[in-house]
Amino acid sequence: MRRTMVAGNWKMHGTRASVAELIDGLRNLNLPKDVEIAVFPSELFIDRVINGLEDAPILVGAQDAAIESKQGALTGEISPEQLVGAGCKFVLIGHSERRLILGESNETLNRKFAAAQASGLTPVLCIGETLEQREAGQTLEVVERQLNAVIDEFGIDVLASAVIAYEPVWAIGTGLTATPQQAQDVHAAIRAQLAQKNPEVAQGVRLLYGGSVKAANAVELFSMPDIDGGLIGGASLNADEFGAICRAAGN
Ligand code: PEP
């Protein structure tokens, strides 16, 4: 049985004041017990968020981590080991903003994926097609290729300790959401792809949907059989909206 997860990606947002307000709002939410909830603040605020949410049923992840698991001479980077020491449980790997704007290659992402797992962080591997690729009918080919980049290097079993987030790039931050059926079709195809290699891993791995999820569309998306929760960007910056999305994921 897969535990539903709702993850909030705060991206490069937040000031000392707005983060304090968001922590307060999150602490006061009525949250479902059967949903695993995590937020991914800017690394600048990770420590503060971990302390602020100490008594709340909300875990904390990082939006990125270094290619080396241990601390060392790598200016500007934060190692997975440091993140674990701070109390982080997850790390986003391969968000489309990092793939497309910062040019992170599959090779770099694989190094980050392995370093994260070596330190005990659970990678949330983000995959998804651009609008151009969808319109060219390449959606399944693209997500399969992105997943295979990891599987070909490390084997399918590493996905047993990871989460996969399907995020169509055209739906991220645009207000356009994949319909529940569009998202379900891709999720089912991903699970089928994994099942050919290891049915147990395919059944156990959580597949989150991301792309303009809000309280208003969450119930329908989360009711799909292969959608095990969501990765939420913009809507996770509002504690009440995020709480409503988390409740939509509960049973
Ligand atoms: C994201 O950044 O992962 C995301 C899904 O953003 P949004 O919900 O704002 O589309």
Boltz pocket constraint, residues with backbone or C-beta under 6 A from the ligand:
constraints:
  - pocket:
      binder: B
      contacts: [[A, 9], [A, 11], [A, 167], [A, 171], [A, 172], [A, 173], [A, 174], [A, 175], [A, 210], [A, 211], [A, 212], [A, 213], [A, 231], [A, 232], [A, 233], [A, 234], [A, 235]]
      max_distance: 6.0
